[in-house]
Amino acid sequence: MTQTEMLLKRLPNDIGGLDGELIQRTEHELEPWEKRCHARADVLDNILFAKRILTPSELAAEMDEVAARWDQEPRP
């Protein structure tokens, strides 16, 4: 099966295992979808903190863990 045939048989959201562009980790004007994600994250944080399901220190620890994984992953 050729690459084109494989892509045609995939669902539009089925991109697992495909190479993608590098994530831009620079300051830039936020796209509308990014603004919505930030707004949802802010609301979710307020709810989780208010109900004491998650603490700010737990969130900070998780963010540090993700950042450490990012720094350790090999880049193409």
C-alpha positions as CSV (number, residue, x, y, z in Angstrom):
1,M,0.0,0.0,0.0
2,T,1.4,3.4,-0.9
3,Q,1.7,6.4,1.4
4,T,-1.1,8.1,-0.4
5,E,-3.4,5.1,-0.1
6,M,-2.6,4.8,3.6
7,L,-3.5,8.5,4.1
8,L,-6.7,8.2,2.2
9,K,-7.8,5.3,4.3
10,R,-7.2,7.1,7.6
11,L,-9.9,9.1,9.3
12,P,-9.3,12.9,9.4
13,N,-8.3,12.7,13.1
14,D,-6.2,9.5,12.8
15,I,-2.7,10.9,12.8
16,G,-1.1,8.6,15.3
17,G,2.4,7.6,14.4
18,L,2.8,10.3,11.7
19,D,5.6,12.8,11.9
20,G,4.4,16.3,12.7
21,E,5.8,19.7,12.7
22,L,7.8,20.9,15.7
23,I,5.8,22.7,18.4
24,Q,6.6,26.4,18.5
25,R,7.6,27.2,22.0
26,T,8.0,30.9,21.5
27,E,6.0,33.9,22.4
28,H,3.4,34.6,19.7
29,E,-0.1,36.1,19.4
30,L,-2.5,33.5,20.5
31,E,-4.8,31.9,17.8
32,P,-8.5,31.8,18.6
33,W,-8.3,28.0,19.5
34,E,-5.4,28.8,21.9
35,K,-7.4,31.5,23.7
36,R,-10.3,29.0,24.1
37,C,-8.0,26.4,25.5
38,H,-6.5,28.9,28.0
39,A,-10.0,30.1,29.1
40,R,-11.1,26.5,29.6
41,A,-7.9,25.7,31.6
42,D,-8.5,28.7,33.8
43,V,-12.1,27.7,34.5
44,L,-11.1,24.1,35.2
45,D,-8.3,25.2,37.5
46,N,-10.7,27.4,39.5
47,I,-13.2,24.6,39.8
48,L,-10.5,22.0,40.8
49,F,-8.9,24.4,43.3
50,A,-12.3,25.5,44.8
51,K,-13.4,21.9,45.3
52,R,-9.9,21.0,46.6
53,I,-9.5,18.2,44.1
54,L,-6.2,19.7,43.0
55,T,-3.8,22.1,44.8
56,P,-1.6,24.7,43.2
57,S,1.5,22.9,44.4
58,E,0.3,19.6,42.8
59,L,-0.3,21.4,39.5
60,A,3.1,23.0,39.7
61,A,4.7,19.7,40.3
62,E,2.9,18.1,37.3
63,M,4.0,21.1,35.1
64,D,7.6,20.6,36.2
65,E,7.4,16.9,35.4
66,V,6.1,17.6,31.9
67,A,8.8,20.3,31.3
68,A,11.5,17.8,32.4
69,R,10.1,15.2,30.0
70,W,10.2,17.8,27.2
71,D,13.8,18.6,27.9
72,Q,14.8,14.8,27.8
73,E,13.0,13.8,24.6
74,P,15.3,13.5,21.6
75,R,14.6,16.0,18.8
76,P,14.8,15.2,15.0
